[in-house]
Amino acid sequence: MIVAIGSKNPAKVHAVQTTLIHERLQFVTVSAESNVSSQPFSDEETILGARNRALNSFKKLNSLNLAFGLEGGVVETSIANDL
């Protein structure tokens, strides 16, 4: 099974590979666009970026069985105001 990781970021690649370490998979890293801002500032934008990375991985490599898209984001919470 060929699995794409829609990022070249070493931390993101390692996270996916470590999670699936016991599976017999071939991993391929893909420079996949998130199509969101370089620093997402909401859960919605972060989720959309991750989804786009997975979908764009499939568009680049049509031989994939599975694709992961990971996106880091920042969200302001009310808890921080109490610190």
FENUR-V259376 format. One line per field, one symbol per residue. phi: phi as a letter, one per 40 degrees, with the letter a starting at -180 (. if undefined). psi: psi as a letter, one per 40 degrees, with the letter a starting at -180 (. if undefined). A space follows every 50 residues. Layout:
phi->???
psi->???
//
This chain:
phi->.bbcbcabcdcccccccccbccccbbcbcbcbccfbccbcbacccccccc ccccccccccbcccbabbbbacabbcbcccccc
psi->hhhihfiehddddddddddfdeigihhhihghidfiidghfidddddddd ddddddddddheeidihhhhhiihhhidddde.
//
